[in-house]
Amino acid sequence: MATTSSDMMSRTRENNTLGALRLPIATGITAAVVFVLCWLGTFIPFSSPTHAYIALITNADISSTLALAEGACWSLLAGALVGAVFAPIYNAPRFSRVAREAVR
């Protein structure tokens, strides 16, 4: 059976929770992509703001492949950690409300 857009919207409003696995994956990948874009920005002569972000994550030379590898890995892990911490905090009020309703 096909799912319509309005069916999906009503289910989203009912659930209104973040996936405990999907969010860490998404934030980890996003952080790694942002780091790669900043690393690519080091090859543009007038893009000095990206240098500070790269230096925040790795001690390697900012335009080296070592900086790219270390920075992408650490960004992926840090982003995943942020998502893993954020999802349960965001979902906590929903679960506490469901638990209160179950007790009634």
N, C-alpha and C positions, 0 to 999 in steps of 0.2 A: 504494500500500500504506500502510495506517495505521501510525503509529508509536506504540507503547505507552509508558507512563511508565517502565517498567523499561528499555526500549531506550534511551530518552533519558538515563536516569541512568547506564547503563553507558558510553555515549559520552562523557558529561560527565566521568566518572572517568578515562577513557582520555586524553582531550584535556587537560583541566585547564589550559587556557590562557585568557588574556583576549584579546578581540579588539582589535587595534591601532587600529582605527577606531571600533569601537563604544564602547569605554571612554572615549576623549576626548569623544565626543559626549554620552554619558550624564553624565559628570562636569561638562561645561560647562553642560548644561541644568540639572542639579541645582543648581549654584552660582548660576546666574541666577535660578532659582525661589526659592532661599533669600534672595537679595538682594531680590527683589520682595516676599517676605513680610515681611522686615525693614523695607522702605520703607513697606509698608502699616501696620506697627506704629508708625510715627512719628505716625500720626493718633490713636492711643490715648494719652490724656494721661499715664498712669502707666507707659509702656513705654520708659523711658530706655535700657535695654541695647541696643536696636536702633540708637540714635543713634551709638554708638561704632563699630559695624560699618560703618555707612554712611560715617562720616567716615574710616574706614580706606581706603576705596576711592575716594571722590570728595571734592573740595573744595567742591562746590556745596552750596547750602542743603539740609539733609537732607530736607525735605519737598517739594522742588521736583521738577517733571517732568524737569528737567535732571539732577538726582541719580539719578532712576529710570533715565533713558536711559544715562547714563555708567556707572552702577553695574552695570546689567544687562549691558551690553556687556563691561565689564572683567571681571565675574564669569564670564561665558560664556567669554571667552578664557583667563582664569586657570584655570578648571576644566578646560578642554580641554587646556591645557598640562600640568596635573597628571596627567591621564589619559594623555596621550601619553608622558610620562616614566615613569609607573608601569607601564604595560602591558609594555614590553620588559624592565624590571627584573624584574617578576614572572615573565615567560615565560622569562627567560634560563636558569635551571637546567634547565628542560624541554628546551630546545634543545641545551644542552651535553650532557645525558644522551643525547639522540637521536644527536648527532654521535659521542659515544664508542661507542655501540652500533653505529653504521654502520661505524666503523673496524675493529671486531673481526671 
